[in-house]
Amino acid sequence: MSQNLQLKKFIPSLIFAIILPVVAYLILKTCGWSDTLALGVATAFPVIHMIWGLLTKRTLNPVSLVAIVGFLISLLSVYLTHGNNLAFKLWHPILTAVIGIIFLLSVAFNKPLLELAGESEGSHKKFMILTGFMGLVFASHALLVMMLAFSVDTTNFMIVSKIIDFSAVGILIAGLALLRKKLK
């Protein structure tokens, strides 16, 4: 598959994960909606995209399923805390923290997840390095977003967290490409 075709495949995800949530949140806030309601609508866009993909492709992606469950748990948490929007701020970094910890634990137990997942071509050392790198990126992303959630207001959180998300994806893609090239 060509590089342009691969990039075009990810454009809808980029729109639903980063652009639409920020735009929706800012519009709803200027219309007078509360932080909690605006954030709830904004964080629903990536989940809607995942559900749409599930319905149209008829395949169950485990990461998507976990994200959907995480979003539903955050809705329940907001309801049970009578509108505290911290649950909306934290559901995504908690998910990435769990993924990061799982990757790092697999390295700590000398059973790198990428090797166990049946990734082809590579030595045990290569899988250890790649899995450890992925774990560090996910865990670092989670830590940064969690610190942000507790330190800034919701509007700034909405904008800056998307910058952190986009940066983490860029670091992950570039780092994996560089590591794969160096470890050949």
C-alpha positions as CSV (number, residue, x, y, z in Angstrom):
1,M,0.0,0.0,0.0
2,S,1.4,3.4,-0.9
3,Q,2.3,6.0,1.6
4,N,-0.4,8.4,0.4
5,L,-3.1,5.7,0.5
6,Q,-2.1,4.8,4.1
7,L,-2.2,8.5,5.1
8,K,-5.7,8.9,3.5
9,K,-6.9,5.9,5.6
10,F,-6.0,7.8,8.8
11,I,-7.5,11.2,7.9
12,P,-11.0,10.3,9.2
13,S,-9.5,9.1,12.5
14,L,-7.6,12.4,12.8
15,I,-10.7,14.4,12.1
16,F,-12.8,12.4,14.6
17,A,-10.1,12.2,17.3
18,I,-8.7,15.6,17.3
19,I,-10.4,18.2,15.1
20,L,-14.1,17.6,15.7
21,P,-13.8,17.3,19.5
22,V,-12.0,20.6,19.8
23,V,-14.3,22.4,17.4
24,A,-17.4,21.0,19.0
25,Y,-16.2,21.8,22.5
26,L,-15.4,25.4,21.6
27,I,-18.7,25.9,19.8
28,L,-20.8,24.5,22.6
29,K,-18.9,26.5,25.2
30,T,-19.6,29.7,23.2
31,C,-23.3,28.7,23.1
32,G,-23.4,28.6,26.9
33,W,-23.2,24.9,27.5
34,S,-21.5,23.7,30.7
35,D,-18.0,22.3,30.7
36,T,-19.3,18.9,31.5
37,L,-21.9,18.7,28.7
38,A,-19.6,20.3,26.1
39,L,-16.8,17.9,27.1
40,G,-19.1,14.9,27.0
41,V,-20.2,15.7,23.5
42,A,-16.7,16.4,22.4
43,T,-15.3,13.2,23.8
44,A,-18.1,11.2,22.1
45,F,-16.7,11.9,18.6
46,P,-13.9,9.3,18.7
47,V,-16.2,6.8,20.2
48,I,-18.8,7.4,17.5
49,H,-16.1,6.9,14.9
50,M,-15.1,3.6,16.5
51,I,-18.7,2.4,16.7
52,W,-19.2,3.3,13.0
53,G,-16.1,1.4,12.0
54,L,-17.4,-1.6,14.0
55,L,-20.8,-1.5,12.3
56,T,-19.5,-1.0,8.8
57,K,-16.5,-3.4,8.9
58,R,-18.1,-6.0,11.2
59,T,-14.9,-6.6,13.0
60,L,-14.2,-6.1,16.7
61,N,-11.1,-4.2,17.4
62,P,-10.1,-4.8,21.1
63,V,-8.7,-1.3,21.5
64,S,-11.9,0.2,20.2
65,L,-13.9,-2.0,22.5
66,V,-11.9,-0.9,25.5
67,A,-12.2,2.8,24.5
68,I,-16.0,2.5,24.1
69,V,-16.3,0.8,27.5
70,G,-14.0,3.5,29.0
71,F,-16.2,6.3,27.6
72,L,-19.3,4.6,29.0
73,I,-17.7,4.3,32.4
74,S,-16.7,8.0,32.2
75,L,-20.4,8.8,31.5
76,L,-21.5,6.8,34.5
77,S,-18.8,8.5,36.7
78,V,-19.9,11.9,35.6
79,Y,-23.5,11.0,36.5
80,L,-22.6,9.5,39.8
81,T,-20.4,12.5,40.8
82,H,-23.3,14.9,39.8
83,G,-21.5,16.5,36.9
84,N,-17.8,16.4,37.8
85,N,-16.1,16.6,34.4
86,L,-12.8,15.1,35.7
87,A,-14.1,11.6,34.5
88,F,-14.3,12.9,31.0
89,K,-10.8,14.3,31.2
90,L,-9.3,11.1,32.6
91,W,-10.9,8.2,30.7
92,H,-8.5,8.4,27.8
93,P,-5.3,8.8,29.7
94,I,-6.3,6.0,32.0
95,L,-6.8,3.8,29.0
96,T,-3.4,4.7,27.6
97,A,-1.8,4.2,31.0
98,V,-3.2,0.7,31.2
99,I,-1.9,-0.1,27.6
100,G,1.5,1.4,28.5
101,I,1.7,-0.6,31.7
102,I,0.7,-3.8,29.9
103,F,3.5,-3.3,27.3
104,L,6.1,-2.5,30.0
105,L,5.1,-5.5,32.1
106,S,5.4,-7.7,29.1
107,V,9.0,-6.5,28.7
108,A,9.7,-6.8,32.5
109,F,8.6,-10.5,32.3
110,N,10.7,-11.0,29.2
111,K,7.6,-11.8,27.1
112,P,7.3,-8.7,24.8
113,L,3.7,-8.2,23.7
114,L,4.7,-7.7,20.1
115,E,6.4,-11.0,20.0
116,L,3.4,-12.7,21.7
117,A,1.0,-11.0,19.2
118,G,2.6,-12.9,16.4
119,E,4.5,-10.0,14.8
120,S,6.6,-11.4,12.0
121,E,10.3,-11.0,11.4
122,G,12.6,-10.1,14.3
123,S,14.7,-11.2,17.1
124,H,13.6,-11.3,20.8
125,K,15.8,-8.3,21.5
126,K,14.1,-6.3,18.7
127,F,10.7,-7.1,20.1
128,M,11.8,-6.2,23.6
129,I,13.0,-2.8,22.4
130,L,9.9,-2.0,20.3
131,T,7.5,-3.2,23.0
132,G,9.4,-1.2,25.6
133,F,9.4,1.9,23.5
134,M,5.6,1.6,22.9
135,G,5.0,1.2,26.6
136,L,7.1,4.3,27.5
137,V,5.2,6.4,24.9
138,F,1.8,5.3,26.1
139,A,2.7,5.7,29.8
140,S,4.3,9.1,29.2
141,H,1.3,10.3,27.3
142,A,-1.0,9.2,30.1
143,L,1.1,10.9,32.7
144,L,1.2,14.2,30.8
145,V,-2.5,14.2,30.2
146,M,-3.4,13.3,33.7
147,M,-1.2,16.1,35.1
148,L,-2.8,18.5,32.6
149,A,-6.3,17.4,33.7
150,F,-5.6,18.4,37.3
151,S,-3.8,21.6,36.5
152,V,-5.7,23.6,33.9
153,D,-9.3,24.5,33.2
154,T,-11.4,22.4,30.8
155,T,-11.1,24.7,27.8
156,N,-7.3,24.7,28.0
157,F,-7.3,21.0,28.7
158,M,-9.3,20.3,25.6
159,I,-6.9,22.1,23.4
160,V,-3.6,21.2,25.0
161,S,-4.5,17.5,25.5
162,K,-5.1,17.2,21.7
163,I,-1.7,18.6,21.1
164,I,-0.3,16.0,23.5
165,D,-2.3,13.3,21.8
166,F,-1.1,14.3,18.3
167,S,2.5,14.6,19.5
168,A,2.4,11.2,21.1
169,V,1.1,9.6,17.9
170,G,3.9,11.4,15.9
171,I,6.6,10.2,18.4
172,L,5.2,6.7,18.3
173,I,5.1,6.5,14.5
174,A,8.5,8.1,14.0
175,G,10.2,6.2,16.8
176,L,8.9,2.9,15.6
177,A,10.0,3.6,12.1
178,L,13.5,4.7,13.2
179,L,13.8,1.7,15.6
180,R,12.7,-0.8,13.0
181,K,15.2,0.6,10.6
182,K,18.1,0.6,13.1
183,L,17.2,-2.9,14.4
184,K,17.2,-4.6,10.9
